[in-house]
Amino acid sequence: MKITKNILVNIQYRLTDEENNHLNPNDDELIYLHGGYGHIFEDLEKALEGKEVGENFKVTLSPQRAFGFYREDLSVKESIDELPEDIFIGMELDGMDEVSNETLIYTVTDIEDDFAILNANHPFAGRTVTFEGTVMELQSLSDEEAAALLAHEEEHHSHYDK
């Protein structure tokens, strides 16, 4: 069986940056529905198209094609008084991008005397990354099974976004 539309794909992979730093040491498995559903980066999905179980892959993505460029405006300094009392480094907080009106997830990266630094950039923003791994398992889904999986995923995401 080859990877094509509506194949549930299980890969094991290693994610590295330009200096070969291992970026995902605790998360090396990915399961996604193939077929342009936006579950993985477009260039990675293209590289996996047509592969079979046991085949290896390697694709390098620029920041623009992966986690985006680092944006200074997404790192902000906020008064502790404006934040939850139980704030801690690593805590995630919802915020609003005033330019695009999109909800952003800010991570507390530092706490100073009366301020905290919040950053909505992805931790790998600005990095060229390489996905390298092996196709481990493939499962063919009918159109109905794929639609049900996508509907379940949509229900799950909208449930937690509220």
Sequence and secondary structure as in RCSB ss.txt:
>XXXX:A:sequence
MKITKNILVNIQYRLTDEENNHLNPNDDELIYLHGGYGHIFEDLEKALEGKEVGENFKVTLSPQRAFGFYREDLS
VKESIDELPEDIFIGMELDGMDEVSNETLIYTVTDIEDDFAILNANHPFAGRTVTFEGTVMELQSLSDEEAAALL
AHEEEHHSHYDK
>XXXX:A:secstr
    TTEEEEEEEEEE TT  BS TT  EEEEE SSSSSS HHHHHHHTT  TT EEEEEE GGGTT    GGGE
EEEEGGGS TT  TT EEEEE TTT  EEEEEEEEE SSEEEEE S TTTT  EEEEEEEEEEEE  HHHHHHHH
HHHHHHHHHHH 
